[in-house]
């Protein structure tokens, strides 16, 4: 058992060297690590929010706005379907989770239900009770009232989809800011936990996240006057939108009447960049192939008409189409500052949020507190290391020194493992490292005590060492497996700092078993075979 073939020795030494190489970048600055040759590791352990400071935000998705928007879309579809079917109606509105409409003539009720049933090819609506798949069920109520009820299954599916999409959009926006290793997690049914290390001014982050950035392009309704808009006498297919005060002066129109249907939407954008032209900042944008064709067709068909650029239900600008725009690109102007142009470009590149986000909890951790935590963690680790080293040396002599060397390699490999997997080191993670230092020599204590027992039973040094490792192995494996199961459960069900502790503990378990069992056995075995001692002072 104490004989190691050359390839096993090479593999063991190679694993130790690899762990040391992975840990080395953490001992130098980021700039120095970036200059390492390509064949050397350069990744560093990322410090968590509690160590380097940063912003902690708990965001809530406005699910009511999502449901309302979905119902409004269906209301528009119902209006179009009934108009095409030449059915007279009154009181078309949204009530709760349903769209209701009252049909004037009794004879038109069945015709209206058929027209509504055929919306979107019949894929979105079903007769009540016949299917659970479509989003809406259709009911006929007293007084010639038809109701399209949004099903609970559709509401739940919509919530999950919106929350997942919101998390992805938040991730893109935070990444665009150049921050490193943000933590973005789902909390419950409608909340998102966001932790961004290294950010001390949360105002810019909040502004980026608080903007929905829903970009749409609408034709201006030139048939409606400002008086018509003020009196509410506009076509049902049009709507009144306010002008964006940041891009409009006091002499500019303060509201616009635009067509409800968005001809082009922001999800067709492929890029957006701030540009400085003619002495002012603007944001240029470009469409994908489908958006470019659509944009070209619209501008060709509406030369001479104003075209409203709408951002978050506010008209940013409404330029007149002078000529067809065939290049698939455009520009948003409006007297932006440098910061405003950059932020708008970031928002457009990342995409629009499917629903508004409300900040329900905010916390900022300063770097001073994080530095105190790092210094306290380092002190605790050093004190724990010294205590363990002294105990092992006094209790087991030369064998204790071997265990101490393995412990040092173990700590280095933990740091290398955190760098390799891109883990974020938090304050609980430091606690996990301190705990691992104590646990790391536990296996050596079990092995050495078994060797002592074998020596007391009259075994030779070589037989005692072999028996000590062999008999202690099952206990070591069982103890570490149970600890690893606990770490896995903490990682699976926990979040944030709890996961950080679980990751550090899991890496520590793997490295401690390797160093305490494999490395020490190779070192002791090599020493025994070369020296052939007659007696062990253990």
Secondary structure as GFF3:
##gff-version 3
##sequence-region A 1 538
A	DSSP	alpha_helix	6	24	.	.	.	ID=ss1
A	DSSP	three_ten_helix	25	27	.	.	.	ID=ss2
A	DSSP	alpha_helix	30	34	.	.	.	ID=ss3
A	DSSP	beta_strand	46	47	.	.	.	ID=ss4
A	DSSP	alpha_helix	49	52	.	.	.	ID=ss5
A	DSSP	beta_strand	54	61	.	.	.	ID=ss6
A	DSSP	alpha_helix	63	84	.	.	.	ID=ss7
A	DSSP	beta_strand	89	95	.	.	.	ID=ss8
A	DSSP	beta_strand	98	103	.	.	.	ID=ss9
A	DSSP	three_ten_helix	106	108	.	.	.	ID=ss10
A	DSSP	alpha_helix	109	117	.	.	.	ID=ss11
A	DSSP	three_ten_helix	119	122	.	.	.	ID=ss12
A	DSSP	beta_strand	125	127	.	.	.	ID=ss13
A	DSSP	beta_strand	136	141	.	.	.	ID=ss14
A	DSSP	beta_strand	145	150	.	.	.	ID=ss15
A	DSSP	alpha_helix	152	176	.	.	.	ID=ss16
A	DSSP	beta_strand	183	187	.	.	.	ID=ss17
A	DSSP	beta_strand	191	197	.	.	.	ID=ss18
A	DSSP	alpha_helix	202	210	.	.	.	ID=ss19
A	DSSP	beta_strand	215	219	.	.	.	ID=ss20
A	DSSP	alpha_helix	226	231	.	.	.	ID=ss21
A	DSSP	beta_strand	238	243	.	.	.	ID=ss22
A	DSSP	beta_strand	255	259	.	.	.	ID=ss23
A	DSSP	beta_strand	264	265	.	.	.	ID=ss24
A	DSSP	three_ten_helix	266	268	.	.	.	ID=ss25
A	DSSP	beta_strand	269	277	.	.	.	ID=ss26
A	DSSP	beta_strand	280	287	.	.	.	ID=ss27
A	DSSP	alpha_helix	289	301	.	.	.	ID=ss28
A	DSSP	beta_strand	306	311	.	.	.	ID=ss29
A	DSSP	beta_strand	314	320	.	.	.	ID=ss30
A	DSSP	beta_strand	329	336	.	.	.	ID=ss31
A	DSSP	alpha_helix	338	350	.	.	.	ID=ss32
A	DSSP	beta_strand	357	365	.	.	.	ID=ss33
A	DSSP	alpha_helix	367	396	.	.	.	ID=ss34
A	DSSP	alpha_helix	398	420	.	.	.	ID=ss35
A	DSSP	beta_strand	424	425	.	.	.	ID=ss36
A	DSSP	alpha_helix	427	440	.	.	.	ID=ss37
A	DSSP	alpha_helix	442	456	.	.	.	ID=ss38
A	DSSP	alpha_helix	461	493	.	.	.	ID=ss39
A	DSSP	alpha_helix	497	513	.	.	.	ID=ss40
A	DSSP	pi_helix	514	519	.	.	.	ID=ss41
A	DSSP	alpha_helix	520	531	.	.	.	ID=ss42
###
